[in-house]
């Protein structure tokens, strides 16, 4: 099922937010100007207090949401490195297997690396292509498991096939963790609450300005623009395979090179 904040264009979402906030500011100003004669000093004081409280809530929500998006971005970055390390270790340990199985295992691991690198470049809103790549990756995993079972029948020593079996299990676990990390992002309810607070703040600021007999200051327009830019960064951080900020895949890409690691098995 599509998610409004995740599957749709982030620039469009931010433009809608900008227009909505500016509209709220203008509507609030006109309403405040219309009611200015009927608003007493006590009510103006209350409006100022509400405005200050909402601005404080806005800062809190922005900081919380940005931290949440950044944490998930870091988790996804770490998951890529962990998977690359796990695949690299399995590739090295495949060389100590029996010669016939070693050749097959190495070829399967190379094919698996290509699939994982290809998968890293597919946007998560391309659901069919992503599902197809996941199915193909799991098919290669099944091949690798079948190969290690044959290797155990030939040589069941812990120092050879045992180490490779352990590396293969770690590789499968890393695959699961990375796939799960890609699916975790800031809940839409949090973003909707954030957007609602933005509109409320802009409207209250407009009402307060109108009640005091002046248009909202230009600094408020600058603040609205800055808020929209921050929202764009939050959404962009939360989109691991599209947008301006992208996760570094170099550790995985290096595995495609024949002698990509100097580690020992």
C-alpha positions as CSV (number, residue, x, y, z in Angstrom):
1,X,0.0,0.0,0.0
2,X,1.3,3.5,-0.9
3,X,2.4,5.8,1.9
4,X,1.8,9.5,1.2
5,X,5.0,10.7,2.8
6,X,7.1,7.8,1.5
7,X,6.0,6.8,-2.0
8,X,5.3,10.3,-3.4
9,X,7.6,13.0,-4.6
10,X,9.3,14.7,-1.7
11,X,9.6,18.1,-3.6
12,X,5.8,18.1,-4.2
13,X,5.1,17.3,-0.6
14,X,7.3,20.2,0.6
15,X,5.8,22.6,-2.0
16,X,2.3,21.7,-0.7
17,X,3.5,22.3,2.9
18,X,5.0,25.7,1.9
19,X,1.8,26.8,0.1
20,X,-0.3,25.6,3.1
21,X,1.8,27.4,5.6
22,X,1.8,30.7,3.6
23,X,-1.9,30.3,3.2
24,X,-2.4,29.7,6.9
25,X,-0.3,32.8,7.6
26,X,-2.4,35.0,5.3
27,X,-5.7,33.6,6.5
28,X,-4.7,34.0,10.1
29,X,-3.6,37.6,9.4
30,X,-6.9,38.5,7.8
31,X,-8.9,37.0,10.6
32,X,-6.8,38.7,13.2
33,X,-7.1,42.1,11.4
34,X,-10.9,41.6,11.2
35,X,-11.2,40.8,14.9
36,X,-8.6,43.4,16.0
37,X,-11.2,45.8,17.4
38,X,-12.9,43.1,19.4
39,X,-9.7,41.6,20.9
40,X,-8.7,43.0,24.2
41,X,-5.2,43.2,25.8
42,X,-5.8,40.1,27.8
43,X,-6.7,38.1,24.6
44,X,-3.6,39.5,22.8
45,X,-1.5,38.3,25.7
46,X,-3.1,34.8,25.4
47,X,-2.4,34.8,21.7
48,X,1.3,35.6,22.4
49,X,1.5,32.8,24.9
50,X,-0.1,30.3,22.6
51,X,2.2,31.4,19.8
52,X,5.2,30.9,22.0
53,X,4.0,27.5,23.2
54,X,3.4,26.3,19.6
55,X,6.8,27.5,18.5
56,X,8.4,25.6,21.3
57,X,6.4,22.4,20.4
58,X,7.4,22.9,16.8
59,X,11.1,23.0,17.7
60,X,10.7,19.9,19.9
61,X,8.9,17.9,17.1
62,X,11.4,19.0,14.5
63,X,14.4,18.0,16.6
64,X,12.8,14.6,17.5
65,X,11.8,13.8,13.9
66,X,15.2,14.8,12.5
67,X,17.0,12.7,15.1
68,X,14.7,9.7,14.2
69,X,15.3,10.0,10.5
70,X,19.1,10.4,11.0
71,X,19.2,7.3,13.3
72,X,17.5,5.2,10.7
73,X,19.9,6.5,8.0
74,X,22.8,5.5,10.2
75,X,21.3,2.1,10.8
76,X,20.9,1.5,7.0
77,X,24.5,2.7,6.4
78,X,25.8,0.3,9.0
79,X,23.7,-2.6,7.6
80,X,25.3,-2.1,4.2
81,X,28.8,-2.3,5.7
82,X,27.9,-5.4,7.8
83,X,26.5,-7.2,4.9
84,X,29.5,-6.4,2.7
85,X,31.8,-7.7,5.5
86,X,29.7,-10.9,5.9
87,X,29.8,-11.6,2.1
88,X,33.5,-10.9,1.9
89,X,34.2,-13.3,4.7
90,X,32.1,-16.0,3.1
91,X,33.9,-15.4,-0.2
92,X,37.3,-15.9,1.4
93,X,36.3,-19.0,3.3
94,X,34.8,-20.6,0.2
95,X,38.4,-20.9,-1.1
96,X,39.2,-23.5,1.6
97,X,36.4,-25.9,0.6
98,X,36.8,-29.0,-1.5
99,X,37.9,-27.8,-5.0
100,X,34.6,-28.9,-6.8
101,X,32.4,-27.2,-4.3
102,X,34.7,-24.2,-3.9
103,X,34.3,-23.3,-7.6
104,X,30.5,-23.5,-7.5
105,X,30.3,-21.6,-4.2
106,X,32.5,-18.8,-5.4
107,X,30.5,-18.5,-8.6
108,X,27.3,-18.4,-6.6
109,X,28.7,-15.8,-4.2
110,X,29.8,-13.6,-7.2
111,X,26.3,-13.8,-8.6
112,X,24.9,-13.0,-5.1
113,X,27.1,-9.9,-4.9
114,X,25.9,-8.6,-8.3
115,X,22.3,-9.0,-7.1
116,X,22.9,-7.2,-3.9
117,X,24.7,-4.3,-5.7
118,X,21.9,-4.1,-8.3
119,X,19.3,-4.1,-5.5
120,X,21.1,-1.2,-3.8
121,X,20.3,1.0,-6.9
122,X,16.6,0.1,-7.1
123,X,14.3,2.7,-5.5
124,X,12.0,1.2,-2.9
125,X,8.9,2.5,-4.6
126,X,9.7,0.2,-7.5
127,X,7.9,-2.6,-5.7
128,X,7.8,-5.3,-8.4
129,X,11.5,-4.9,-9.4
130,X,12.6,-4.9,-5.7
131,X,10.5,-8.0,-5.0
132,X,12.0,-9.8,-8.0
133,X,15.5,-9.1,-6.8
134,X,14.7,-10.3,-3.3
135,X,13.3,-13.6,-4.7
136,X,16.4,-14.0,-6.9
137,X,18.7,-13.3,-3.9
138,X,16.9,-15.9,-1.9
139,X,17.2,-18.4,-4.7
140,X,21.0,-17.9,-4.7
141,X,21.0,-18.4,-0.9
142,X,19.2,-21.7,-1.4
143,X,21.9,-22.7,-3.9
144,X,24.6,-21.8,-1.4
145,X,23.0,-23.8,1.3
146,X,22.7,-26.8,-0.9
147,X,26.4,-26.5,-1.8
148,X,27.5,-26.3,1.8
149,X,25.5,-29.4,2.6
150,X,27.5,-31.2,-0.1
151,X,30.7,-29.7,1.2
152,X,29.9,-31.1,4.7
153,X,29.5,-34.6,3.2
154,X,33.0,-34.3,1.6
155,X,34.8,-32.6,4.5
156,X,33.1,-31.9,7.9
157,X,36.1,-30.4,9.6
158,X,35.4,-27.2,11.7
159,X,38.5,-25.5,10.4
160,X,37.3,-25.7,6.7
161,X,33.6,-26.3,6.0
162,X,32.6,-25.4,9.5
163,X,34.1,-21.9,9.2
164,X,32.4,-21.4,5.8
165,X,29.1,-22.6,7.2
166,X,29.4,-20.0,10.0
167,X,30.2,-17.3,7.5
168,X,27.2,-18.2,5.4
169,X,24.9,-18.0,8.4
170,X,26.3,-14.6,9.2
171,X,25.7,-13.5,5.6
172,X,22.1,-14.6,5.7
173,X,21.6,-12.8,8.9
174,X,23.1,-9.6,7.5
175,X,20.8,-9.9,4.5
176,X,17.8,-10.0,6.8
177,X,19.0,-7.1,8.9
178,X,19.7,-4.9,5.9
179,X,16.3,-5.6,4.3
180,X,14.6,-4.9,7.6
181,X,16.5,-1.6,8.0
182,X,15.3,-0.5,4.6
183,X,11.7,-0.9,5.6
184,X,12.0,1.1,8.8
185,X,11.4,4.9,8.5
186,X,9.8,7.7,10.4
187,X,6.1,6.8,11.1
188,X,3.7,8.7,8.9
189,X,1.7,9.7,12.0
190,X,4.7,11.6,13.3
191,X,5.1,13.5,10.0
192,X,1.3,14.3,9.8
193,X,1.5,15.6,13.4
194,X,4.5,17.7,12.4
195,X,2.7,19.1,9.4
196,X,-0.4,19.9,11.4
197,X,1.8,21.8,14.0
198,X,3.4,23.8,11.1
199,X,0.0,24.9,9.8
200,X,-1.3,25.8,13.3
201,X,1.9,27.8,14.1
202,X,1.7,29.8,10.8
203,X,-2.0,30.5,11.4
204,X,-1.6,31.6,15.0
205,X,1.4,33.8,14.0
206,X,-0.9,35.4,11.3
207,X,-3.7,35.9,13.8
208,X,-1.3,37.5,16.4
209,X,0.2,39.8,13.8
210,X,-3.3,40.9,12.6
211,X,-4.5,41.4,16.2
212,X,-1.5,43.7,16.7
213,X,-2.2,45.7,13.6
214,X,0.7,44.7,11.4
215,X,1.5,42.1,8.8
216,X,3.7,39.1,9.7
217,X,7.4,40.1,9.6
218,X,9.6,39.0,6.7
219,X,11.6,37.0,9.2
220,X,8.5,34.7,9.5
221,X,8.6,34.0,5.8
222,X,12.3,33.1,6.1
223,X,11.4,30.8,9.0
224,X,8.7,29.1,7.0
225,X,11.1,28.5,4.1
226,X,13.7,27.1,6.5
227,X,11.1,24.8,8.1
228,X,10.2,23.5,4.7
229,X,13.9,22.9,3.8
230,X,14.3,21.0,7.1
231,X,11.3,18.8,6.3
232,X,12.8,18.1,2.9
233,X,16.0,16.9,4.5
234,X,14.0,14.7,7.0
235,X,12.0,13.1,4.2
236,X,15.2,12.7,2.0
237,X,17.1,11.0,4.9
238,X,14.2,8.6,5.2
239,X,14.4,7.6,1.6
240,X,17.4,5.3,1.4
241,X,17.5,4.7,-2.3
242,X,16.4,8.0,-3.8
243,X,16.8,11.7,-3.3
244,X,19.8,13.9,-2.6
245,X,21.3,12.1,0.4
246,X,22.2,8.5,-0.5
247,X,23.8,5.7,1.4
248,X,27.4,4.9,0.5
249,X,27.4,1.5,-1.2
250,X,31.2,1.4,-1.9
251,X,31.9,-1.4,0.6
252,X,29.5,-3.6,-1.4
253,X,30.7,-2.5,-4.8
254,X,34.3,-3.3,-3.9
255,X,33.4,-6.9,-3.5
256,X,32.7,-7.1,-7.3
257,X,36.4,-6.6,-7.9
258,X,38.4,-10.0,-8.0
259,X,40.8,-9.2,-5.2
260,X,38.9,-6.8,-3.1
261,X,40.0,-7.8,0.4
262,X,43.2,-8.6,2.1
263,X,41.6,-10.2,5.1
264,X,42.3,-13.8,6.1
265,X,39.5,-16.3,6.3
